[in-house]
């Protein structure tokens, strides 16, 4: 009888010691001091989850994810976060110093504290404008040191997830390559597209009112160029402000030129919008959308983009203030337009 009891006890002991199956979801909890919103959004291309934030700033929820990088939004603030099913992650942050106070505890905290540290260092590096004014040899030396700083952060984090570490090493190399390409672009803007240099030219662009127009046709006046497209919402938000500025400077020594970089398939949409919105100034259609020589030479990768060219055809600003900015009028006043 005793033997039976011993055997049964052993079986129960084995059953009791059986490890729990790993969770197939993430637990996300935390406290936000001075929250900007009543909810925290987890997103990756689209919103994955909206988590309610209580009046005291605390929150708690679970979600299933595909392992990878996500973005947490608290109103106007945001942070990158790495999520993996099985994580039990707690977040603490004060939005008055969001990046500086963001901290994690729990399963998955090592990876995410590292990501937070990288974001803070990245902000410091990219916010240092002096970095992009260095001569090439000095910049190369500096960028090598920056790469080492990021990799030292990863080493010091002592993360055991080898797949995560491998991915982050590649991400560091991509980041430093991005900084190098930003340097090249900024140097181009400061030299080739610097103030006083001859502006790249557009030639024989279709004019909404008929015929074609080239930049040389406008010599003798300042030329304020708006590069836009019919599908671009931020571009359309500037239209009312642009109309006001055009009206205020009507008859003065300046031409307002809007260049659409719509594709040919949207040519009729461009004509319709110019007509229906009663767009003023000189309305032109670029000869090859984004690939037009003028757009390429100005390194335009995002719109709206505004340019200011002087009466001799030289660059005043390759990235001029928007019509909605008071800085534009201040610039016009400085030039005595």
Secondary structure in CASP SS format (residue, H / E / C, confidence):
PFRMAT SS
TARGET T0000
AUTHOR 0000-0000-0000
METHOD secondary structure of the structure
MODEL  1
X C 1.00
X H 1.00
X H 1.00
X H 1.00
X H 1.00
X H 1.00
X H 1.00
X H 1.00
X H 1.00
X H 1.00
X H 1.00
X H 1.00
X H 1.00
X H 1.00
X H 1.00
X H 1.00
X C 1.00
X C 1.00
X C 1.00
X C 1.00
X C 1.00
X C 1.00
X C 1.00
X C 1.00
X C 1.00
X E 1.00
X E 1.00
X E 1.00
X E 1.00
X E 1.00
X E 1.00
X E 1.00
X E 1.00
X C 1.00
X C 1.00
X C 1.00
X C 1.00
X C 1.00
X E 1.00
X E 1.00
X E 1.00
X E 1.00
X E 1.00
X C 1.00
X C 1.00
X C 1.00
X E 1.00
X E 1.00
X E 1.00
X E 1.00
X E 1.00
X E 1.00
X C 1.00
X C 1.00
X C 1.00
X C 1.00
X C 1.00
X E 1.00
X E 1.00
X E 1.00
X E 1.00
X E 1.00
X E 1.00
X C 1.00
X C 1.00
X C 1.00
X C 1.00
X E 1.00
X E 1.00
X E 1.00
X E 1.00
X E 1.00
X E 1.00
X E 1.00
X C 1.00
X C 1.00
X E 1.00
X E 1.00
X E 1.00
X E 1.00
X E 1.00
X E 1.00
X E 1.00
X C 1.00
X C 1.00
X C 1.00
X C 1.00
X E 1.00
X E 1.00
X E 1.00
X E 1.00
X E 1.00
X E 1.00
X E 1.00
X H 1.00
X H 1.00
X H 1.00
X H 1.00
X H 1.00
X H 1.00
X H 1.00
X C 1.00
X E 1.00
X E 1.00
X E 1.00
X E 1.00
X E 1.00
X C 1.00
X H 1.00
X H 1.00
X H 1.00
X H 1.00
X H 1.00
X H 1.00
X H 1.00
X H 1.00
X H 1.00
X H 1.00
X H 1.00
X H 1.00
X H 1.00
X H 1.00
X H 1.00
X H 1.00
X H 1.00
X H 1.00
X C 1.00
X C 1.00
X H 1.00
X H 1.00
X H 1.00
X H 1.00
X H 1.00
X C 1.00
X C 1.00
X H 1.00
X H 1.00
X H 1.00
X H 1.00
X H 1.00
X H 1.00
X H 1.00
X H 1.00
X H 1.00
X H 1.00
X H 1.00
X H 1.00
X H 1.00
X H 1.00
X H 1.00
X H 1.00
X H 1.00
X H 1.00
X H 1.00
X H 1.00
X H 1.00
X H 1.00
X C 1.00
X C 1.00
X C 1.00
X C 1.00
X H 1.00
X H 1.00
X H 1.00
X H 1.00
X H 1.00
X H 1.00
X H 1.00
X H 1.00
X H 1.00
X H 1.00
X H 1.00
X H 1.00
X H 1.00
X H 1.00
X H 1.00
X H 1.00
X H 1.00
X H 1.00
X H 1.00
X H 1.00
X H 1.00
X H 1.00
X H 1.00
X H 1.00
X H 1.00
X H 1.00
X H 1.00
X H 1.00
X H 1.00
X H 1.00
X C 1.00
X C 1.00
X C 1.00
X C 1.00
X C 1.00
X C 1.00
X E 1.00
X C 1.00
X C 1.00
X C 1.00
X C 1.00
X C 1.00
X C 1.00
X E 1.00
X E 1.00
X E 1.00
X C 1.00
X C 1.00
X C 1.00
X C 1.00
X E 1.00
X E 1.00
X C 1.00
X H 1.00
X H 1.00
X H 1.00
X H 1.00
X C 1.00
X C 1.00
X C 1.00
X E 1.00
X E 1.00
X E 1.00
X E 1.00
X E 1.00
X E 1.00
X E 1.00
X C 1.00
X C 1.00
X C 1.00
X C 1.00
X H 1.00
X H 1.00
X H 1.00
X H 1.00
X H 1.00
X H 1.00
X H 1.00
X H 1.00
X H 1.00
X H 1.00
X H 1.00
X H 1.00
X H 1.00
X H 1.00
X H 1.00
X H 1.00
X C 1.00
X C 1.00
X C 1.00
X C 1.00
X C 1.00
X E 1.00
X E 1.00
X E 1.00
X E 1.00
X E 1.00
X E 1.00
X E 1.00
X C 1.00
X C 1.00
X C 1.00
X H 1.00
X H 1.00
X H 1.00
X H 1.00
X H 1.00
X H 1.00
X H 1.00
X H 1.00
X H 1.00
X H 1.00
X H 1.00
X H 1.00
X H 1.00
X C 1.00
X C 1.00
X C 1.00
X C 1.00
X C 1.00
X E 1.00
X E 1.00
X E 1.00
X E 1.00
X C 1.00
X C 1.00
X C 1.00
X H 1.00
X H 1.00
X H 1.00
X C 1.00
X H 1.00
X H 1.00
X H 1.00
X H 1.00
X H 1.00
X C 1.00
X C 1.00
X C 1.00
X C 1.00
X C 1.00
X C 1.00
X C 1.00
X E 1.00
X E 1.00
X E 1.00
X E 1.00
X E 1.00
X C 1.00
X C 1.00
X C 1.00
X C 1.00
X E 1.00
X E 1.00
X E 1.00
X E 1.00
X C 1.00
X C 1.00
X C 1.00
X C 1.00
X C 1.00
X C 1.00
X C 1.00
X C 1.00
X H 1.00
X H 1.00
X H 1.00
X H 1.00
X H 1.00
X H 1.00
X H 1.00
X H 1.00
X H 1.00
X C 1.00
X C 1.00
X C 1.00
END
